[in-house]
Each structure stands twice: as structure tokens, then as C-alpha cells.
């Protein structure tokens, strides 16, 4: 019996800590005055790129293309020395 009273007191104590109204971010979804975007059509394939099979390319040149701030016309690398080996 003492355990039951202890659990009931603990439950009532925790219930007193719960806010009486739900948070505003939960209620705002049900508010009809909140502005929303009108639904628009968008194709399922919008933004999809076509990846075709291509010939193999030099991996050094591919790395230069994706390097941030790289100038593709610069040829200051040591590739000529590597190719001569």
C-alpha cells in the first residue's frame, strides 16, 4: 500500500511540472491564419541529371576540375615529369 501511495505522489508531483497549455509551435499548425504556400505542380523527375557512359578521362584533370578555386588553364603541375618515368 505504501508503494502505491509513493507512486501516486510521484506521478502527481511530475504532473505539476507539465505546462498547462501546449507549446505555440505545436498549436500553430492548426491555426488557419498562418500563411502557407499554395501547392504547385512539380515533375517527379525535376532536377534529375542524365548520366551517360563516357570515355575514361585523366584522373588528374578531373581532380583539377573539382578543386575549389582552381584555374583550369594553369599548367603548373609536375605531370610532365611523372609521365616521363
C-alpha positions in Angstrom: 0.0 0.0 0.0 2.9 2.3 0.8 4.4 1.7 -2.6 1.1 2.7 -4.3 0.9 5.9 -2.4 4.5 6.7 -3.2 4.0 6.1 -6.9 0.8 8.2 -6.9 2.6 11.1 -5.1 5.4 10.9 -7.6 3.0 10.9 -10.5 1.1 13.9 -9.1 4.4 15.7 -8.5 5.6 15.2 -12.0 2.2 16.2 -13.4 2.5 19.5 -11.7 5.6 20.3 -13.8 3.8 19.8 -17.1 2.7 23.1 -18.7 -1.0 23.7 -18.8 -1.0 24.7 -22.5 0.8 23.1 -25.4 3.8 25.0 -26.9 2.9 27.5 -29.6 4.9 25.7 -32.3 2.6 22.7 -31.9 -0.6 24.7 -32.0 0.4 27.0 -34.9 0.0 24.1 -37.4 -3.8 24.1 -36.6 -4.1 27.9 -36.9 -6.0 28.8 -40.1 -4.5 32.3 -40.0 -0.9 31.0 -40.6 0.2 31.8 -44.2 1.3 28.9 -46.3 2.4 28.4 -49.9 -0.1 27.3 -52.4 0.6 23.8 -53.7 2.2 23.8 -57.1 2.9 21.1 -59.6 6.4 19.8 -59.8 7.5 17.0 -62.0 8.8 13.8 -60.4 11.9 14.0 -62.5 12.7 17.6 -61.9 16.4 18.2 -61.3 17.4 14.7 -62.4 20.6 14.6 -64.5 21.2 12.2 -67.3 24.5 10.3 -66.7 25.6 8.7 -69.9 28.5 6.4 -70.4 31.7 8.4 -71.3 35.2 7.6 -72.2 37.8 7.3 -69.4 39.5 10.6 -68.6 42.7 11.5 -66.9 42.1 11.5 -63.2 44.5 14.4 -62.6 42.4 16.6 -64.9 39.2 15.5 -63.2 40.6 16.4 -59.8 41.7 19.8 -61.1 38.1 20.5 -62.4 36.5 19.9 -59.0 39.2 21.6 -56.9 37.8 24.8 -55.3 39.3 28.0 -56.8 41.3 26.1 -59.4 42.1 27.8 -62.7 41.8 25.1 -65.5 44.1 27.0 -67.9 47.1 26.9 -65.4 49.6 24.1 -66.0 51.9 24.4 -63.0 51.8 20.8 -62.0 54.5 18.2 -62.2 52.6 15.9 -64.5 55.1 16.0 -67.3 57.8 14.7 -65.0 55.5 11.9 -63.8 54.7 10.9 -67.4 58.4 10.6 -68.3 59.1 7.9 -65.8 
